[in-house]
Amino acid sequence: MVLLAWLLCWPMAARAYEPDVFGTTNSVSAQAVYDLDRVARPCHSGPLPEQLSLEETITRILCHDPQTRLAWANAKAQAAQVGVSRAAYLPRLDGRLDESRNRNEQQYPNASVDGHRQRSGASLNLSWVLLDFGRRGAALQNAKQLLLAANASQDATLQSTFAMAAQAYNDALSAQRNLAASRQVAELAAQNLEAADAKYKAGAAALSDRLQAQTALSQARLREVRDSGALHQALGIIALRMGLPPETPLKLAGDLTPLPDIGFVKAVDELLDEARRQHPGLLVAQARLKAAEASVEESRAAGRPSLSLTANLARNRMDQSLYPGDYRERDRTIGLQLDIPLFDGFSRSYQVRNALARVESRRAELADTEQQVSLDVWGNYQTLNIETRRLARTSELVEQSRQALEVVQGRYRSGVGSMIELLNALTAYASAEELHTQALGNWQSSRLKLAADLGRLGFWAVDAG
């Protein structure tokens, strides 16, 4: 009964504590947010700050994102598989306990015989593979390469989520800037209506001026409603990404401004070489190719002989009522066992062919990834150059349209300018502000995408200082 209770409790004890003898957990990338210098920023949950910074937003989204947790779990699972491959080098020891009772009753014409027999036994079996011509080594190499791929995949997931979080924050800042600009335009339109109304009452302007100014104010307020809704939507997306209700009030710190650091932008040839060295997607493809090559060697080694050390220690006891005394037996054996595969119906040949085909597939996958990374780097490099020039031009356009609007407002109040001229100037200023905000957002987005293409996305890419 004690033995039975121990056997029943063993699975629960094993689940409560699974030792990591080979230390494979240390080979898994930590579940934390990393900066470029690989300083860990651990996940945390606490009350929201009064003003939500970009860094705080990214950290909270990364910690709550299901994809990052999934990638981490996959990496831990593959690390455990490395432990399984290492365990193949150690001996295997199995124990067996058995006990049985038998009752036998025999009937004869003039008599009956009633007997019983009780048997108990215990044994230990040892098996240790000493030589297998590289099969275990190939399996271990395969598991190690797949762990490298899992870690690189986790890094790629972190960078993808990082870019998504930064983009969501920048989208909210763009919506916030658009709302501020539309409110300013609405105030200017209200001032124009006030001026047109005063001139109309004084008999210095026609009713059409007042009606046009009133229409411009209604359009400005309509644009303000649109931009307010866009900001509310953008903030709701950030809240949901952080695991909060979408109606959670959020106040963003800072404004959408160009960041000073674009020192990572070099000649495009250097950028392409850098991306080929450290892009997570390429690291994943390279590791998978090496794992597939190791799988070929493992399949070939499966058809070679293996040499094992075997040992057995057994003890049996039997008590029978039909024969006097107890029967006891002890057995000790030790030896070498050579297994030689002779014929398996050609299945191993096709396993090798299958593994070779997977190597070809992984090579094509690596080439495709290299090409896609090169295309992305080239495209985002050109986009960033274009958006940098566009940002400078739209900044000039905003300043010029603001000055023109101030001049036209002065002319209209002094009775020289017309309402059409004033409305055109106001429309041009509103359009310039919108174009500048769009250019700022596109510049930030293309900068983040280029950094991600290089495999170097980190908090350095979003810090303003």
Buried (B, 14 or more C-beta within 10 A) or exposed (E): EEEEEEEEEEEEEEEEEEEEEBEBEEBBBEBBBBBEEEEEBEBEEEEBEEEBBBBBBBBBBBBBBEBBBEBBBBBBEBBBBBBEBBEBEEEEEEEEEEEEEEEEEEEEEEEEEEEEBBBBBBBEBBBBBEEBBBBBBBBBBBBBBBBBBBBBBBBBBBBBBBBBBBBBBBBBBBBBBBBBBBBBBBEBBBBBBEBBBEBBEEEEBEEEBBBBBBEBBEBBBEBBEEBBEBBBEBBBBBBBBBEBEEEEEBEBBEEBEBBEEEEBBEEBEEBBEBBBEEBBBBBBBBBBBBBBBBBBBBBBBBBBEBBBBBBBBBBBBBBBEEEEEEEEEEEEEEEEEEEEEEEEEEEBEEBBEEBBEBBEEBBEBBEEBBEBBBEBBBBBBEBBEBBBEBBEEBBEBBEEBBEBBEEBBEBBBEEEBBBEBBBBBBBBBBBBBBBBBBBBBBBBBBBBBBBBBBBBBBBBBBBEE
